[in-house]
């Protein structure tokens, strides 16, 4: 006797995509945006956080002539970018661009975004 296969429905989940990828890891940074967009389109709550060397991607992707600028703008305008590490943005000299683009700087954990706050708020972490 064959059992009917039940389709699983996933409850809405919360995901924080932490982009740490530096300039040499373009595929990782791109996939951070792609994953955020896909999860959002599927109805999940998503926050992208640029941290470490990943803060440099804000400058790169915000350039209108960059090939992934449109994807960055889609994710940004959907409100999916939860913030950029304040300390790292200063260290990688992109703080001005972050502010100019209108993203929030986060530094509640010694100048860095609070990962424990994201976890406490129910976000699963995807670190790229």
VENPEWO-V541827 format. One record per residue. N is the residue number from 1. SS is DSSP state (h for helix, s for strand, l for the rest). PSI is psi in degrees with one decimal (* if undefined). Layout:
N/SS/PSI + N/SS/PSI
This chain:
1/l/127.3 + 2/l/134.8 + 3/l/138.4 + 4/l/134.4 + 5/l/122.6 + 6/l/135.8 + 7/l/132.9 + 8/l/134.2 + 9/l/124.8 + 10/l/129.0 + 11/l/155.0 + 12/l/127.7 + 13/l/166.4 + 14/s/129.9 + 15/s/136.0 + 16/s/118.2 + 17/s/110.3 + 18/s/114.1 + 19/s/105.3 + 20/l/-10.9 + 21/l/130.5 + 22/l/-175.8 + 23/l/-26.8 + 24/l/-7.2 + 25/l/52.6 + 26/h/-36.5 + 27/h/-38.9 + 28/h/-45.9 + 29/h/-44.2 + 30/h/-45.0 + 31/h/-27.1 + 32/h/-44.3 + 33/h/-42.1 + 34/h/-45.1 + 35/h/-43.7 + 36/h/-45.0 + 37/h/-46.3 + 38/h/-45.7 + 39/h/-41.1 + 40/h/-45.1 + 41/h/-29.3 + 42/l/0.4 + 43/l/7.2 + 44/l/156.7 + 45/s/130.5 + 46/s/141.7 + 47/s/128.5 + 48/s/132.5 + 49/s/122.9 + 50/s/124.7 + 51/l/161.0 + 52/h/-142.6 + 53/h/-16.2 + 54/h/-19.0 + 55/h/-24.7 + 56/h/-21.6 + 57/h/-22.7 + 58/h/-45.3 + 59/h/-44.9 + 60/h/-51.8 + 61/h/-22.3 + 62/h/-11.3 + 63/l/121.6 + 64/l/-25.1 + 65/l/0.3 + 66/l/140.9 + 67/l/-19.2 + 68/l/14.7 + 69/h/-43.8 + 70/h/-39.8 + 71/h/-44.2 + 72/h/-45.7 + 73/h/-36.8 + 74/h/-47.2 + 75/h/-43.2 + 76/h/-48.5 + 77/h/-21.7 + 78/l/-4.1 + 79/l/23.8 + 80/l/-13.3 + 81/s/110.2 + 82/s/-12.1 + 83/s/175.0 + 84/s/136.4 + 85/s/121.9 + 86/h/-46.6 + 87/h/-48.1 + 88/h/-34.7 + 89/h/-39.1 + 90/h/-43.3 + 91/h/-35.1 + 92/l/11.6 + 93/l/43.4 + 94/l/9.0 + 95/h/-42.5 + 96/h/-41.8 + 97/h/-41.2 + 98/h/-46.5 + 99/h/-44.0 + 100/h/-38.2 + 101/h/-16.9 + 102/l/21.3 + 103/l/153.2 + 104/l/141.0 + 105/s/134.8 + 106/s/132.3 + 107/l/30.8 + 108/l/-11.0 + 109/s/74.7 + 110/l/35.8 + 111/l/-7.1 + 112/s/160.2 + 113/l/147.5 + 114/l/108.1 + 115/h/-36.6 + 116/h/-31.1 + 117/h/-41.8 + 118/h/-44.8 + 119/h/-44.8 + 120/h/-31.5 + 121/l/4.3 + 122/l/13.4 + 123/s/134.3 + 124/s/137.2 + 125/s/130.3 + 126/s/112.7 + 127/s/121.3 + 128/l/*
